[in-house]
Amino acid sequence: MDSTKPRPLLLDARSQTEYGVSHIETAVCINHLTPDLAELSTVSKDRLIVIYCSVGYRSAKLAQQLDQDGMKCIYNLSGGIFQWANEGRLIFKDEQQTQLVHPYNAIWGKLLKATNHAQEW
């Protein structure tokens, strides 16, 4: 990886509750229903942005909104945090590594390996 390039801005388009269970390191939680685009006003329109949610639906909707707002380099993380966790990639809660992910609901949670299910929801 080229250390001279800025890291992508990583946006988590899940709820605060889901984000609180775990998230990808450096991700910033943003409300996918009513995103505060003013928060992103200082971000360059050319900045690489990667958005994720549980499986990709909410992040795709947010990506559309950011595209309409003039952002140019937006990517939706394929498979969302469920696939990320299922592949054994690092996720965090309060800066501590974890393997647990909020399953969103009983139906969508079936896409998440049982060993990754957070029980606190």
N, C-alpha and C positions, 0 to 999 in steps of 0.2 A: 504494500500500500504506500502511496506517495504521501509522506508526512507533511509536505508543503501545501497540500490541498486541504481545505477545511472539511471536517467530518460532515456527513449529511445531517440535516436537522431531522430528528426522529420524532414523529408525532403519534401518540397513542390515542385513537379515536373511540376508546371505550369509556365507560362511566368511571367516576372517581372510585367507586366501590371495587370495580374490576381492577383498575390500576393499582389500588391499595393492596390487593392480594399479590400481584406481581406484575412486572413489566420488563421490557427489554432495557438494558442499561442505557442511560442518557436520554431515554424517551421522555417527552413532555406530554402530559395529559391535556387534551383539548376536547371540548364538548362538540361532538359531531352533529348534534341537533341544532344548536345555536352557537357556532364557533365565533369567538371574539377575534375577528380578523384584524382588529386594531393591534392585538398582541403581536401579530406578524408584520406590522407595518415597517419595522426596522430591518426585516429580513430582505436581503437582495432578491429581486424577482428571478435571478439566475441561480439562486442557491439550490442545491440538491436537497429535496425533501422526500423522505420515505415515511409513508403513513401505514399504520396497521390497526387492526381491531382483532376480534376473535377469529373470524374466518375470511374477512375481506369485504363484506357488504357495506358496513358503516364507513370504513376507510375509503371505499370507492366513491361513496357519496361526498365525503369531505374533499377528496381529490378533485372531483368535479367543481366544487365550490371554489377551491383554490385556483383551479385553472381559469374559471370565469373571473377571478380577481386578478388575473395577470401573472400568476406564478408560472414559470416555464419548465422546470425540471422536477416533476412530481411523479413518484412511483408508489404503487400500492404493493405492499409486501405480500407476495403470493402465499396463500394459505394462512395468513395471519399468525397470531401468537400461538394458536393451536398447533399448526404445523411446526413452527419454530421450537416449541416445547417437545412435541412428539419426536423431533429429530435430535433431541438432547442438547440443544443449544442453550447458552446461559440466559437465565432470567433472574430477576432480583426483586426482593421486598426490603424496603428500608436499607438499601445498599448491601444487603446480605443475600448471597446466592440461595435460590430455592428451586424446587422443581414443580411447585404447585401453581396452578392457573385457575382463575375463576371460570367455571364452565358455561357461563352466560345463562343457560337454562337446561332443563333435562334433555330436550331434543338436540340442540346444538352441541351440548356437552358430550354426546356420543362420538363426536369427531375427535375428541381429546382422549389420549390414553388414560386408562383408569388410574395409573400411578401418578398422573399429573393433576388429578382432580382435587381442587381445594374443597374441603368439607365445610368451611365456615360460611358459605353463602346460603 
